């Protein structure tokens, strides 16, 4: 009987801890993303294949950004619950969105370091890399964003 | 060696297509990192250990692809794409592939 109560209390503690820390982490990350997106407003992003005005291109380079995310205990639990009734998993949606925005930001940072002003042909890849710790049902997802950074020669 | 993921190198012309080149790595996860990841799965956030691991592996895969292109005498690799696959629990394969070309 005692073991049951202790077990239950522990689970509740993990859930509450996951919820609180998870929410705080998410919010902090989202704020950081918004701040950096403001800073990199001037970089032009395009996912079309053909670079416009190729004659003014000075240099090109492959750039990429990546992010590996883990979800917290509460999200894993909520996901399992959601799995019973089906429907949209809101917590996962925001998780993936933050991961993608972060990957794009890192790619843009890398482009800016090389003096580029545009990134073309942006693509995304997602992979599930959950391992033994994944048996808790938590999603460990890697997102990469990659594209071709373009530096234009200054118009004389 | 120019490496791009567009179909051609903007501003240059492709004079010869040398063929498909590729590079890959298979990396096993570190036990220590996995324990940290297990902890992170309680509170969420970024798995920095894995991000670094996969970044390093991807860089190696790209380098191998560039080496192959160099052996063919290429000036650039175009239309580069990536895939990641979890092989077993504990190992991931990073694969980069593209088309090696000579530029005019």
gemmi code that builds the backbone of each chain (N, CA, C; Angstrom):
import gemmi

chains = {
    "A": [
        ("UNK", (0.845, -1.223, 0.000), (0.000, 0.000, 0.000), (0.871, 1.260, 0.000)),
        ("UNK", (1.867, 1.196, 0.919), (2.782, 2.357, 1.001), (3.494, 2.547, -0.334)),
        ("UNK", (3.933, 1.398, -0.938), (4.669, 1.501, -2.196), (3.805, 2.169, -3.266)),
        ("UNK", (2.520, 1.833, -3.243), (1.622, 2.397, -4.247), (1.532, 3.906, -4.103)),
        ("UNK", (1.382, 4.337, -2.830), (1.257, 5.781, -2.589), (2.542, 6.496, -2.970)),
        ("UNK", (3.673, 5.887, -2.559), (4.960, 6.519, -2.886), (5.144, 6.593, -4.396)),
        ("UNK", (4.799, 5.477, -5.047), (4.927, 5.456, -6.503), (4.083, 6.526, -7.159)),
        ("UNK", (2.846, 6.626, -6.667), (1.929, 7.612, -7.237), (2.430, 9.029, -6.995)),
        ("UNK", (2.891, 9.259, -5.738), (3.404, 10.590, -5.389), (4.584, 10.957, -6.275)),
        ("UNK", (5.467, 9.981, -6.491), (6.634, 10.223, -7.342), (6.217, 10.607, -8.751)),
        ("UNK", (5.237, 9.836, -9.290), (4.758, 10.145, -10.642), (4.169, 11.540, -10.707)),
        ("UNK", (3.358, 11.880, -9.711), (2.752, 13.216, -9.708), (3.832, 14.288, -9.636)),
        ("UNK", (4.856, 14.018, -8.805), (5.961, 14.977, -8.682), (6.650, 15.189, -10.026)),
        ("UNK", (6.899, 14.079, -10.725), (7.540, 14.182, -12.037), (6.658, 14.954, -13.017)),
        ("UNK", (5.338, 14.656, -12.941), (4.417, 15.335, -13.852), (4.405, 16.836, -13.606)),
        ("UNK", (4.261, 17.186, -12.323), (4.208, 18.613, -11.988), (5.538, 19.283, -12.327)),
        ("UNK", (6.642, 18.601, -11.953), (7.963, 19.138, -12.282), (8.129, 19.322, -13.775)),
        ("UNK", (7.709, 18.272, -14.530), (7.794, 18.360, -15.979), (6.983, 19.511, -16.519)),
        ("UNK", (5.770, 19.651, -15.987), (4.893, 20.712, -16.467), (5.496, 22.078, -16.190)),
        ("UNK", (5.966, 22.273, -14.928), (6.481, 23.595, -14.552), (7.768, 23.927, -15.289)),
        ("UNK", (8.748, 23.021, -15.175), (10.023, 23.289, -15.836), (9.869, 23.311, -17.341)),
        ("UNK", (9.008, 22.399, -17.835), (8.803, 22.337, -19.270), (8.254, 23.646, -19.799)),
        ("UNK", (7.194, 24.140, -19.112), (6.588, 25.405, -19.545), (7.591, 26.557, -19.482)),
        ("UNK", (8.349, 26.599, -18.365), (9.325, 27.690, -18.201), (10.379, 27.635, -19.303)),
        ("UNK", (10.895, 26.424, -19.567), (11.893, 26.258, -20.620), (11.345, 26.686, -21.973)),
        ("UNK", (10.123, 26.233, -22.264), (9.507, 26.566, -23.554), (9.398, 28.073, -23.734)),
        ("UNK", (8.918, 28.718, -22.676), (8.708, 30.155, -22.781), (10.028, 30.888, -22.963)),
        ("UNK", (11.049, 30.448, -22.221), (12.358, 31.092, -22.324), (12.912, 30.914, -23.739)),
        ("UNK", (12.757, 29.701, -24.254), (13.267, 29.423, -25.591), (12.533, 30.251, -26.632)),
        ("UNK", (11.200, 30.322, -26.502), (10.417, 31.089, -27.464), (10.824, 32.555, -27.453)),
        ("UNK", (11.055, 33.105, -26.259), (11.480, 34.512, -26.163), (12.823, 34.707, -26.853)),
        ("UNK", (13.751, 33.751, -26.624), (15.069, 33.846, -27.257), (14.940, 33.790, -28.778)),
        ("UNK", (14.061, 32.905, -29.263), (13.859, 32.779, -30.708), (13.350, 34.086, -31.283)),
        ("UNK", (12.340, 34.674, -30.617), (11.744, 35.912, -31.145), (12.782, 37.022, -31.211)),
        ("UNK", (13.616, 37.105, -30.151), (14.658, 38.138, -30.097), (15.615, 37.994, -31.265)),
        ("UNK", (16.073, 36.770, -31.522), (17.047, 36.583, -32.572), (16.440, 36.718, -33.951)),
        ("UNK", (15.177, 36.364, -34.099), (14.527, 36.537, -35.395), (14.451, 38.009, -35.764)),
        ("UNK", (14.239, 38.864, -34.754), (14.239, 40.304, -34.998), (15.590, 40.759, -35.527)),
        ("UNK", (16.655, 40.193, -34.925), (18.000, 40.617, -35.279), (18.353, 40.225, -36.706)),
        ("UNK", (17.806, 39.109, -37.169), (18.182, 38.605, -38.484), (17.124, 38.882, -39.536)),
        ("UNK", (16.354, 39.930, -39.326), (15.298, 40.289, -40.267), (15.826, 40.585, -41.661)),
        ("UNK", (17.080, 41.089, -41.728), (17.562, 41.564, -43.027), (18.018, 40.434, -43.947)),
        ("UNK", (18.196, 39.249, -43.428), (18.594, 38.126, -44.280), (17.355, 37.612, -44.999)),
        ("UNK", (17.506, 37.480, -46.322), (16.352, 37.052, -47.098), (16.336, 35.532, -47.230)),
        ("UNK", (15.209, 34.920, -46.895), (15.082, 33.467, -46.962), (14.140, 33.083, -48.080)),
        ("UNK", (14.525, 32.065, -48.828), (13.699, 31.639, -49.950), (13.843, 30.131, -50.081)),
        ("UNK", (12.749, 29.435, -50.414), (12.958, 28.012, -50.603), (12.783, 27.592, -52.057)),
        ("UNK", (12.911, 28.575, -52.936), (12.895, 28.239, -54.357), (14.288, 27.824, -54.791)),
        ("UNK", (14.344, 27.079, -55.877), (15.605, 26.483, -56.297), (16.476, 27.448, -57.084)),
        ("UNK", (15.849, 28.283, -57.908), (16.638, 29.148, -58.783), (16.964, 30.460, -58.092)),
        ("UNK", (18.256, 30.745, -58.021), (18.687, 31.991, -57.397), (18.427, 33.136, -58.365)),
        ("UNK", (17.833, 34.215, -57.877), (17.563, 35.376, -58.740), (18.860, 36.098, -59.065)),
        ("UNK", (18.925, 36.697, -60.257), (20.094, 37.458, -60.728), (21.406, 36.765, -60.377)),
        ("UNK", (21.665, 35.620, -60.955), (22.896, 34.907, -60.602), (24.165, 35.644, -61.009)),
        ("UNK", (24.046, 36.655, -61.883), (25.277, 37.308, -62.335), (25.895, 38.191, -61.255)),
        ("UNK", (25.088, 38.566, -60.246), (25.658, 39.416, -59.195), (26.137, 38.620, -57.981)),
        ("UNK", (26.135, 37.301, -58.118), (26.545, 36.473, -56.984), (28.065, 36.436, -56.888)),
        ("UNK", (28.561, 36.719, -55.687), (30.011, 36.701, -55.484), (30.472, 35.342, -54.954)),
        ("UNK", (29.742, 34.830, -53.988), (30.138, 33.542, -53.400), (28.907, 32.806, -52.893)),
        ("UNK", (29.026, 31.477, -52.864), (27.926, 30.656, -52.336), (28.506, 29.644, -51.356)),
        ("UNK", (27.679, 29.222, -50.429), (28.125, 28.189, -49.486), (26.911, 27.463, -48.948)),
        ("UNK", (27.113, 26.195, -48.626), (26.048, 25.418, -47.982), (26.027, 25.802, -46.505)),
        ("UNK", (24.862, 26.147, -46.008), (24.756, 26.462, -44.586), (23.680, 25.600, -43.966)),
        ("UNK", (23.871, 25.267, -42.704), (22.800, 24.544, -42.051), (22.747, 24.794, -40.559)),
        ("UNK", (21.572, 24.540, -40.028), (21.372, 24.698, -38.595), (20.629, 23.474, -38.102)),
        ("UNK", (20.918, 23.077, -36.879), (20.212, 21.918, -36.360), (19.851, 22.072, -34.899)),
        ("UNK", (18.898, 21.276, -34.518), (18.392, 21.323, -33.156), (17.846, 19.956, -32.796)),
        ("UNK", (18.273, 19.456, -31.646), (17.731, 18.193, -31.166), (16.895, 18.490, -29.939)),
        ("UNK", (15.654, 18.115, -29.955), (14.804, 18.483, -28.829), (14.324, 17.255, -28.065)),
        ("UNK", (14.114, 17.459, -26.789), (13.498, 16.440, -25.945), (12.228, 17.037, -25.380)),
        ("UNK", (11.260, 16.234, -25.172), (10.058, 16.761, -24.544), (10.072, 16.385, -23.069)),
        ("UNK", (9.347, 17.114, -22.277), (9.402, 16.853, -20.843), (8.427, 15.755, -20.455)),
        ("UNK", (8.495, 15.368, -19.195), (7.708, 14.249, -18.700), (6.216, 14.492, -18.881)),
        ("UNK", (5.819, 15.734, -18.637), (4.399, 16.046, -18.759), (3.930, 15.893, -20.203)),
        ("UNK", (4.742, 16.358, -21.144), (4.374, 16.242, -22.562), (4.256, 14.786, -22.957)),
        ("UNK", (5.196, 13.958, -22.478), (5.154, 12.541, -22.815), (3.859, 11.929, -22.310)),
        ("UNK", (3.483, 12.306, -21.095), (2.256, 11.805, -20.498), (1.042, 12.270, -21.284)),
        ("UNK", (1.012, 13.572, -21.592), (-0.111, 14.140, -22.340), (-0.224, 13.482, -23.711)),
        ("UNK", (0.949, 13.166, -24.293), (0.935, 12.512, -25.603), (0.287, 11.144, -25.519)),
        ("UNK", (0.628, 10.419, -24.449), (0.044, 9.084, -24.291), (-1.469, 9.186, -24.138)),
        ("UNK", (-1.915, 10.182, -23.344), (-3.349, 10.371, -23.156), (-4.039, 10.675, -24.476)),
        ("UNK", (-3.389, 11.577, -25.221), (-3.931, 11.985, -26.506), (-4.012, 10.785, -27.450)),
        ("UNK", (-3.076, 9.895, -27.275), (-3.060, 8.695, -28.103), (-4.290, 7.829, -27.917)),
        ("UNK", (-4.980, 8.028, -26.797), (-6.189, 7.239, -26.548), (-7.376, 7.747, -27.346)),
        ("UNK", (-7.467, 9.086, -27.476), (-8.658, 9.634, -28.120), (-8.383, 10.210, -29.501)),
        ("UNK", (-7.109, 10.350, -29.836), (-6.794, 10.913, -31.147), (-6.945, 12.417, -31.164)),
        ("UNK", (-6.557, 13.033, -32.249), (-6.699, 14.469, -32.380), (-5.352, 15.162, -32.378)),
        ("UNK", (-5.396, 16.473, -32.351), (-4.181, 17.271, -32.432), (-3.417, 17.261, -31.129)),
        ("UNK", (-2.087, 17.179, -31.237), (-1.262, 17.228, -30.031), (-0.637, 18.606, -29.938)),
        ("UNK", (-1.296, 19.487, -29.247), (-0.844, 20.880, -29.231), (0.558, 21.071, -28.697)),
        ("UNK", (0.906, 20.316, -27.653), (2.230, 20.499, -27.056), (3.319, 20.102, -28.044)),
        ("UNK", (3.066, 19.062, -28.818), (4.052, 18.618, -29.800), (4.175, 19.616, -30.933)),
        ("UNK", (3.041, 20.220, -31.310), (3.067, 21.188, -32.400), (3.995, 22.348, -32.056)),
        ("UNK", (3.843, 22.865, -30.826), (4.695, 23.997, -30.438), (6.145, 23.567, -30.310)),
        ("UNK", (6.362, 22.341, -29.842), (7.726, 21.829, -29.720), (8.421, 21.800, -31.071)),
        ("UNK", (7.752, 21.225, -32.067), (8.341, 21.118, -33.395), (8.530, 22.493, -34.015)),
        ("UNK", (7.560, 23.374, -33.770), (7.671, 24.722, -34.345), (8.900, 25.441, -33.800)),
        ("UNK", (9.094, 25.334, -32.472), (10.261, 25.980, -31.865), (11.541, 25.370, -32.406)),
        ("UNK", (11.550, 24.036, -32.558), (12.749, 23.362, -33.053), (13.079, 23.830, -34.457)),
        ("UNK", (12.058, 23.970, -35.304), (12.298, 24.398, -36.683), (12.785, 25.833, -36.728)),
        ("UNK", (12.144, 26.690, -35.959), (12.561, 28.097, -35.962), (13.993, 28.226, -35.466)),
        ("UNK", (14.334, 27.434, -34.469), (15.693, 27.464, -33.937), (16.681, 26.976, -34.986)),
        ("UNK", (16.353, 25.899, -35.696), (17.247, 25.370, -36.732), (17.454, 26.403, -37.823)),
        ("UNK", (16.379, 27.073, -38.239), (16.489, 28.108, -39.269), (17.353, 29.258, -38.773)),
        ("UNK", (17.155, 29.657, -37.515), (17.960, 30.743, -36.943), (19.443, 30.410, -36.953)),
        ("UNK", (19.770, 29.164, -36.603), (21.172, 28.778, -36.576), (21.753, 28.775, -37.977)),
        ("UNK", (20.929, 28.352, -38.933), (21.382, 28.363, -40.319), (21.632, 29.805, -40.762)),
        ("UNK", (20.738, 30.699, -40.401), (20.869, 32.105, -40.770), (22.099, 32.729, -40.100)),
        ("UNK", (22.349, 32.358, -38.835), (23.532, 32.856, -38.131), (24.791, 32.438, -38.871)),
        ("UNK", (24.815, 31.174, -39.298), (25.965, 30.665, -40.031), (26.127, 31.412, -41.349)),
        ("UNK", (25.022, 31.729, -42.017), (25.086, 32.465, -43.276), (25.620, 33.870, -43.050)),
        ("UNK", (25.127, 34.512, -41.983), (25.542, 35.884, -41.691), (27.035, 35.953, -41.389)),
        ("UNK", (27.547, 34.926, -40.695), (28.982, 34.873, -40.374), (29.822, 34.929, -41.631)),
        ("UNK", (29.303, 34.349, -42.732), (30.075, 34.311, -43.964), (29.775, 35.516, -44.841)),
        ("UNK", (29.010, 36.448, -44.324), (28.756, 37.677, -45.064), (27.652, 37.542, -46.093)),
        ("UNK", (26.829, 36.523, -45.965), (25.743, 36.330, -46.938), (24.536, 37.162, -46.556)),
        ("UNK", (23.738, 37.500, -47.578), (22.525, 38.264, -47.317), (21.269, 37.478, -47.680)),
        ("UNK", (21.446, 36.373, -48.363), (20.289, 35.567, -48.756), (20.611, 34.093, -48.556)),
        ("UNK", (19.554, 33.318, -48.285), (19.710, 31.860, -48.248), (18.629, 31.276, -49.144)),
        ("UNK", (19.041, 30.443, -50.101), (18.119, 29.889, -51.085), (17.951, 28.390, -50.893)),
        ("UNK", (16.865, 27.898, -51.477), (16.589, 26.454, -51.527), (16.625, 25.832, -50.135)),
        ("UNK", (15.905, 26.457, -49.229), (15.908, 25.972, -47.855), (15.083, 24.700, -47.752)),
        ("UNK", (15.667, 23.692, -47.145), (14.965, 22.436, -46.941), (15.078, 22.002, -45.488)),
        ("UNK", (14.120, 21.143, -45.103), (14.110, 20.641, -43.733), (14.178, 19.119, -43.723)),
        ("UNK", (14.854, 18.577, -42.725), (14.817, 17.142, -42.522), (14.505, 16.895, -41.059)),
        ("UNK", (13.657, 15.914, -40.824), (13.319, 15.570, -39.444), (13.690, 14.129, -39.215)),
        ("UNK", (14.319, 13.832, -38.092), (14.571, 12.416, -37.787), (14.302, 12.133, -36.327)),
        ("UNK", (13.788, 10.957, -36.126), (13.498, 10.495, -34.773), (14.735, 9.779, -34.253)),
        ("UNK", (15.285, 10.276, -33.169), (16.480, 9.622, -32.656), (16.287, 9.149, -31.226)),
        ("UNK", (15.051, 8.778, -30.898), (14.828, 8.311, -29.529), (15.516, 6.970, -29.338)),
        ("UNK", (16.036, 6.775, -28.150), (16.808, 5.569, -27.874), (16.208, 4.860, -26.677)),
        ("UNK", (17.067, 4.315, -25.862), (16.567, 3.533, -24.737), (15.748, 4.391, -23.792)),
        ("UNK", (16.147, 5.665, -23.652), (15.357, 6.528, -22.773), (14.042, 6.902, -23.424)),
        ("UNK", (13.881, 6.492, -24.667), (12.655, 6.828, -25.366), (11.494, 5.961, -24.969)),
        ("UNK", (11.764, 4.973, -24.115), (10.660, 4.083, -23.773), (9.623, 4.812, -22.932)),
        ("UNK", (10.012, 5.996, -22.413), (9.014, 6.776, -21.683), (8.006, 7.398, -22.620)),
        ("UNK", (8.209, 7.231, -23.910), (7.276, 7.794, -24.879), (7.645, 9.207, -25.263)),
        ("UNK", (8.786, 9.698, -24.746), (9.164, 11.064, -25.088), (9.752, 11.082, -26.489)),
        ("UNK", (9.510, 12.144, -27.207), (10.022, 12.249, -28.566), (11.376, 12.938, -28.539)),
        ("UNK", (12.391, 12.283, -29.107), (13.659, 12.939, -29.314), (13.796, 13.139, -30.809)),
        ("UNK", (13.709, 14.367, -31.207), (13.631, 14.664, -32.622), (14.767, 15.581, -33.020)),
        ("UNK", (15.396, 15.267, -34.149), (16.404, 16.159, -34.686), (15.844, 16.857, -35.910)),
        ("UNK", (15.983, 18.165, -35.923), (15.520, 18.934, -37.086), (16.733, 19.618, -37.692)),
        ("UNK", (16.930, 19.469, -38.987), (17.953, 20.281, -39.634), (17.305, 21.146, -40.709)),
        ("UNK", (17.842, 22.340, -40.849), (17.429, 23.238, -41.919), (18.698, 23.545, -42.695)),
        ("UNK", (18.669, 23.382, -44.015), (19.868, 23.685, -44.778), (19.503, 24.389, -46.073)),
        ("UNK", (20.442, 25.163, -46.552), (20.186, 25.933, -47.762), (21.496, 26.448, -48.330)),
        ("UNK", (21.387, 27.219, -49.388), (22.566, 27.784, -50.034), (22.624, 29.268, -49.719)),
        ("UNK", (23.680, 29.665, -49.019), (23.847, 31.075, -48.679), (24.514, 31.781, -49.850)),
        ("UNK", (24.044, 32.964, -50.134), (24.532, 33.715, -51.290), (25.049, 35.065, -50.839)),
        ("UNK", (26.272, 35.389, -51.264), (26.836, 36.715, -50.985), (26.912, 37.448, -52.313)),
        ("UNK", (26.345, 38.626, -52.352), (26.325, 39.396, -53.595), (27.506, 40.352, -53.624)),
        ("UNK", (28.045, 40.568, -54.801), (29.086, 41.581, -54.934), (28.403, 42.935, -54.848)),
        ("UNK", (29.028, 43.872, -54.158), (28.403, 45.192, -53.979), (28.244, 45.860, -55.326)),
        ("UNK", (27.059, 46.383, -55.549), (26.761, 46.982, -56.849), (27.565, 48.260, -56.996)),
        ("UNK", (28.493, 48.265, -57.948), (29.401, 49.412, -58.115), (28.660, 50.647, -58.565)),
    ],
    "B": [
        ("UNK", (36.542, 23.859, -52.924), (35.393, 23.067, -53.379), (34.113, 23.795, -52.971)),
        ("UNK", (33.328, 24.119, -53.976), (32.060, 24.793, -53.701), (31.010, 23.731, -53.408)),
        ("UNK", (30.260, 23.933, -52.373), (29.198, 22.990, -52.024), (27.906, 23.781, -51.876)),
        ("UNK", (26.889, 23.423, -52.648), (25.610, 24.142, -52.569), (24.464, 23.153, -52.613)),
        ("UNK", (23.291, 23.595, -52.159), (22.159, 22.698, -52.304), (21.172, 23.155, -53.369)),
        ("UNK", (21.595, 24.146, -54.179), (20.800, 24.521, -55.346), (21.208, 23.616, -56.496)),
        ("UNK", (20.446, 23.632, -57.571), (20.728, 22.726, -58.679), (21.967, 23.128, -59.461)),
        ("UNK", (22.293, 24.430, -59.411), (23.535, 24.849, -60.046), (24.186, 25.881, -59.140)),
        ("UNK", (25.418, 26.243, -59.487), (26.085, 27.277, -58.713), (25.701, 28.610, -59.339)),
        ("UNK", (24.995, 29.461, -58.596), (24.523, 30.710, -59.190), (25.686, 31.538, -59.719)),
        ("UNK", (25.590, 31.975, -60.971), (26.625, 32.814, -61.539), (27.686, 32.015, -62.280)),
        ("UNK", (27.661, 30.695, -62.166), (28.646, 29.870, -62.888), (27.912, 28.877, -63.765)),
        ("UNK", (28.574, 28.377, -64.782), (27.932, 27.364, -65.630), (28.578, 26.004, -65.393)),
        ("UNK", (27.754, 24.992, -65.465), (28.243, 23.627, -65.300), (28.719, 23.123, -66.656)),
        ("UNK", (29.993, 22.755, -66.756), (30.504, 22.291, -68.041), (30.505, 20.776, -68.140)),
        ("UNK", (30.628, 20.107, -66.988), (30.643, 18.650, -67.029), (30.052, 18.093, -65.738)),
        ("UNK", (29.217, 17.066, -65.889), (28.644, 16.413, -64.708), (29.438, 15.134, -64.456)),
        ("UNK", (30.022, 15.015, -63.267), (30.916, 13.884, -63.004), (30.224, 12.727, -62.291)),
        ("UNK", (29.037, 12.985, -61.764), (28.316, 11.862, -61.159), (27.921, 12.117, -59.720)),
        ("UNK", (27.277, 11.116, -59.145), (26.770, 11.204, -57.787), (27.911, 10.963, -56.810)),
        ("UNK", (28.021, 11.806, -55.816), (29.009, 11.584, -54.769), (28.291, 11.540, -53.427)),
        ("UNK", (28.881, 10.838, -52.502), (28.216, 10.671, -51.212), (29.223, 10.537, -50.088)),
        ("UNK", (28.730, 10.791, -48.898), (29.563, 10.591, -47.721), (28.655, 10.174, -46.594)),
        ("UNK", (29.110, 9.291, -45.760), (28.265, 8.934, -44.620), (29.092, 8.582, -43.397)),
        ("UNK", (28.450, 8.666, -42.271), (29.056, 8.250, -40.999), (27.991, 7.525, -40.220)),
        ("UNK", (28.434, 6.567, -39.436), (27.509, 5.977, -38.462), (28.112, 6.236, -37.097)),
        ("UNK", (27.371, 6.894, -36.260), (27.885, 7.255, -34.945), (27.066, 6.576, -33.862)),
        ("UNK", (27.773, 6.052, -32.893), (27.065, 5.484, -31.749), (26.956, 6.546, -30.671)),
        ("UNK", (25.908, 6.479, -29.895), (25.719, 7.475, -28.849), (26.611, 7.163, -27.658)),
        ("UNK", (26.899, 8.197, -26.944), (27.739, 8.114, -25.761), (26.845, 7.771, -24.568)),
        ("UNK", (27.273, 6.829, -23.728), (26.440, 6.418, -22.596), (26.161, 7.593, -21.672)),
        ("UNK", (27.178, 8.399, -21.431), (27.006, 9.552, -20.548), (25.987, 10.526, -21.086)),
        ("UNK", (26.073, 10.780, -22.397), (25.134, 11.718, -23.002), (23.718, 11.181, -22.907)),
        ("UNK", (23.582, 9.872, -23.022), (22.261, 9.280, -22.983), (21.610, 9.456, -21.619)),
        ("UNK", (22.439, 9.374, -20.571), (21.895, 9.573, -19.225), (21.422, 11.010, -19.073)),
        ("UNK", (22.209, 11.947, -19.577), (21.788, 13.354, -19.526), (20.512, 13.545, -20.319)),
        ("UNK", (20.438, 12.854, -21.433), (19.245, 12.967, -22.273), (18.032, 12.438, -21.535)),
        ("UNK", (18.244, 11.343, -20.788), (17.149, 10.794, -20.003), (16.637, 11.811, -19.000)),
        ("UNK", (17.576, 12.559, -18.408), (17.171, 13.588, -17.456), (16.444, 14.725, -18.160)),
        ("UNK", (16.996, 15.105, -19.312), (16.376, 16.195, -20.059), (14.962, 15.851, -20.495)),
        ("UNK", (14.720, 14.571, -20.651), (13.383, 14.165, -21.060), (12.353, 14.396, -19.969)),
        ("UNK", (12.824, 14.792, -18.772), (11.878, 15.110, -17.719), (11.466, 16.577, -17.781)),
        ("UNK", (12.443, 17.429, -18.136), (12.144, 18.853, -18.094), (12.091, 19.504, -19.463)),
        ("UNK", (12.483, 18.780, -20.488), (12.420, 19.353, -21.821), (13.627, 20.219, -22.124)),
        ("UNK", (13.641, 20.806, -23.289), (14.739, 21.659, -23.678), (15.554, 21.014, -24.788)),
        ("UNK", (16.750, 21.518, -24.992), (17.561, 21.015, -26.075), (18.548, 19.977, -25.577)),
        ("UNK", (18.748, 18.938, -26.362), (19.754, 17.935, -26.033), (21.048, 18.370, -26.690)),
        ("UNK", (21.792, 19.223, -25.986), (22.985, 19.811, -26.608), (24.011, 18.755, -26.960)),
        ("UNK", (24.144, 17.731, -26.118), (25.115, 16.677, -26.383), (24.869, 16.022, -27.721)),
        ("UNK", (23.612, 15.725, -27.980), (23.258, 15.094, -29.249), (23.411, 16.049, -30.418)),
        ("UNK", (23.040, 17.300, -30.197), (23.196, 18.281, -31.276), (24.651, 18.343, -31.705)),
        ("UNK", (25.564, 18.409, -30.705), (26.990, 18.481, -31.040), (27.442, 17.225, -31.764)),
        ("UNK", (26.983, 16.072, -31.250), (27.363, 14.796, -31.845), (26.930, 14.716, -33.294)),
        ("UNK", (25.681, 15.081, -33.542), (25.157, 14.969, -34.898), (25.762, 16.025, -35.816)),
        ("UNK", (26.048, 17.207, -35.278), (26.693, 18.244, -36.094), (28.054, 17.763, -36.563)),
        ("UNK", (28.816, 17.203, -35.619), (30.154, 16.707, -35.938), (30.078, 15.585, -36.971)),
        ("UNK", (29.121, 14.677, -36.786), (28.973, 13.561, -37.718), (28.593, 14.051, -39.098)),
        ("UNK", (27.711, 15.036, -39.138), (27.275, 15.535, -40.436), (28.431, 16.216, -41.153)),
        ("UNK", (29.248, 16.927, -40.381), (30.405, 17.591, -40.976), (31.338, 16.547, -41.577)),
        ("UNK", (31.495, 15.435, -40.875), (32.349, 14.364, -41.385), (31.769, 13.777, -42.669)),
        ("UNK", (30.453, 13.573, -42.696), (29.805, 13.015, -43.887), (30.001, 13.949, -45.073)),
        ("UNK", (29.863, 15.250, -44.848), (30.050, 16.228, -45.930), (31.491, 16.189, -46.415)),
        ("UNK", (32.435, 16.085, -45.462), (33.847, 16.037, -45.844), (34.146, 14.840, -46.715)),
        ("UNK", (33.554, 13.693, -46.363), (33.769, 12.484, -47.161), (33.187, 12.647, -48.551)),
        ("UNK", (32.040, 13.309, -48.626), (31.423, 13.556, -49.920), (32.337, 14.463, -50.747)),
        ("UNK", (32.907, 15.486, -50.109), (33.798, 16.409, -50.817), (35.064, 15.690, -51.275)),
        ("UNK", (35.561, 14.753, -50.456), (36.754, 13.991, -50.827), (36.491, 13.187, -52.083)),
        ("UNK", (35.310, 12.544, -52.118), (34.946, 11.763, -53.301), (34.903, 12.663, -54.532)),
        ("UNK", (34.322, 13.849, -54.366), (34.214, 14.788, -55.482), (35.602, 15.224, -55.940)),
        ("UNK", (36.485, 15.447, -54.967), (37.851, 15.873, -55.283), (38.570, 14.814, -56.098)),
        ("UNK", (38.348, 13.527, -55.720), (38.990, 12.434, -56.447), (38.545, 12.399, -57.895)),
        ("UNK", (37.285, 12.827, -58.147), (36.778, 12.837, -59.518), (37.250, 14.071, -60.277)),
        ("UNK", (37.886, 15.001, -59.556), (38.363, 16.220, -60.203), (37.286, 17.291, -60.326)),
        ("UNK", (36.346, 17.297, -59.384), (35.234, 18.246, -59.486), (35.598, 19.612, -58.912)),
        ("UNK", (34.862, 20.639, -59.364), (35.013, 21.982, -58.800), (33.957, 22.255, -57.759)),
        ("UNK", (32.835, 21.540, -57.876), (31.729, 21.829, -56.963), (30.827, 20.612, -56.810)),
        ("UNK", (30.094, 20.598, -55.724), (29.045, 19.599, -55.525), (27.728, 20.352, -55.403)),
        ("UNK", (26.774, 20.005, -56.269), (25.495, 20.721, -56.262), (24.366, 19.817, -55.786)),
        ("UNK", (23.242, 20.464, -55.470), (22.021, 19.758, -55.084), (22.263, 18.764, -53.939)),
        ("UNK", (22.951, 19.243, -52.924), (23.278, 18.390, -51.781), (22.041, 18.163, -50.930)),
        ("UNK", (21.842, 16.927, -50.539), (20.754, 16.586, -49.640), (21.261, 15.703, -48.505)),
        ("UNK", (20.462, 15.697, -47.435), (20.868, 14.929, -46.248), (19.782, 13.959, -45.827)),
        ("UNK", (20.197, 12.848, -45.267), (19.226, 12.006, -44.556), (19.855, 11.537, -43.255)),
        ("UNK", (19.008, 11.342, -42.279), (19.462, 10.777, -41.008), (18.599, 9.577, -40.716)),
        ("UNK", (19.204, 8.478, -40.323), (18.378, 7.323, -39.952), (18.915, 6.703, -38.680)),
        ("UNK", (18.003, 6.359, -37.800), (18.399, 5.643, -36.592), (18.566, 4.186, -36.971)),
        ("UNK", (19.775, 3.675, -36.798), (20.033, 2.292, -37.217), (19.532, 1.349, -36.136)),
        ("UNK", (20.288, 1.315, -35.028), (19.759, 0.562, -33.900), (19.485, 1.583, -32.813)),
        ("UNK", (18.947, 1.152, -31.707), (18.788, 2.122, -30.634), (20.198, 2.417, -30.155)),
        ("UNK", (20.652, 3.604, -30.379), (21.997, 3.931, -29.942), (22.939, 4.266, -31.075)),
        ("UNK", (22.499, 4.163, -32.331), (23.370, 4.554, -33.434), (22.547, 5.230, -34.518)),
        ("UNK", (23.143, 6.266, -35.122), (22.452, 6.975, -36.194), (23.378, 7.089, -37.377)),
        ("UNK", (22.832, 6.933, -38.569), (23.631, 7.097, -39.772), (23.326, 8.454, -40.384)),
        ("UNK", (24.390, 9.209, -40.677), (24.247, 10.488, -41.340), (24.704, 10.310, -42.772)),
        ("UNK", (23.907, 10.729, -43.704), (24.222, 10.506, -45.110), (24.058, 11.816, -45.873)),
        ("UNK", (25.078, 12.191, -46.636), (24.996, 13.392, -47.464), (25.295, 12.980, -48.894)),
        ("UNK", (24.525, 13.475, -49.834), (24.789, 13.126, -51.228), (24.509, 14.315, -52.133)),
        ("UNK", (25.208, 14.331, -53.262), (25.044, 15.439, -54.198), (25.629, 15.058, -55.545)),
        ("UNK", (25.624, 16.010, -56.464), (26.154, 15.772, -57.800), (27.439, 16.546, -57.966)),
        ("UNK", (28.520, 15.840, -58.326), (29.813, 16.492, -58.529), (29.864, 17.037, -59.952)),
        ("UNK", (30.306, 18.290, -60.084), (30.331, 18.918, -61.403), (31.621, 19.700, -61.593)),
        ("UNK", (31.920, 19.968, -62.874), (33.021, 20.868, -63.203), (32.399, 22.173, -63.668)),
        ("UNK", (32.989, 23.273, -63.214), (32.424, 24.569, -63.548), (33.211, 25.249, -64.644)),
        ("UNK", (32.507, 26.044, -65.424), (33.153, 26.770, -66.506), (33.554, 28.165, -66.083)),
    ],
}
model = gemmi.Model(1)
for chain_id, residues in chains.items():
    chain = gemmi.Chain(chain_id)
    for i, (resn, *xyz) in enumerate(residues, 1):
        res = gemmi.Residue()
        res.name, res.seqid = resn, gemmi.SeqId(i, " ")
        for name, pos in zip(("N", "CA", "C"), xyz):
            atom = gemmi.Atom()
            atom.name, atom.element = name, gemmi.Element(name[0])
            atom.pos, atom.b_iso = gemmi.Position(*pos), 0.0
            res.add_atom(atom)
        chain.add_residue(res)
    model.add_chain(chain)
structure = gemmi.Structure()
structure.add_model(model)
structure.setup_entities()
